């Protein structure tokens, strides 16, 4: 596994804790892998310290298991989180050698791959109902072909999913993440947007 995030994957995150909270239960994790990189968004249930603790524990498990398959990663997180509030999570593996994205999720972390080009066609991640640490579903990953300029966007439920207007202007991954949070954050929960552009 490489030590640095691949230059071919421009990334950005923007998040905020629920008003009155010092820590957010919404986290993004980026881990370099042998084939490219793993991008993951974790949402600890609710908000406050217990949500943040669960999300941080899950993030540690993700960092230690970035090379395993989707089912194995979700199972490892589930086992580690049994005594916590639990989390929902979507994970996406970028394989730069094959120009592929493999992704899966448990719960309501919205993930979509916005295709390059004027139509901005979107593919949506395969997400299964459940909560890691509480109810683990049968998980399987879906694989998508990647084209230069494709953009992966993952958002937690603190962001309104109708984000098309924030995407229209394009831009670097960090600019997109900032714009999504600023224009679509609900203000009623922790919120996080994570963006990865394949370049």
GIDA-V318763 format. One record per run of one state. SS is the DSSP state (alpha for helix, beta for strand, coil for the rest). FROM is the first residue (numbers start at 0). TO is the last residue. Records with the same first field share a line. If there is no record, write none. Layout:
SS: FROM-TO, FROM-TO
//
This chain:
coil: 0-7, 16-24, 32-34, 44-47, 64-68, 80-85, 95-98, 106-108, 114-120, 124-125, 128-129, 132-133, 135-140, 145-149, 155-157, 159-162, 167-171, 185-189, 198-198
beta: 8-15, 25-31, 35-43, 86-94, 99-105, 109-113, 121-123, 126-127, 130-131, 134-134, 141-144, 150-154, 158-158, 184-184, 190-197
alpha: 48-63, 69-79, 163-166, 172-183
//
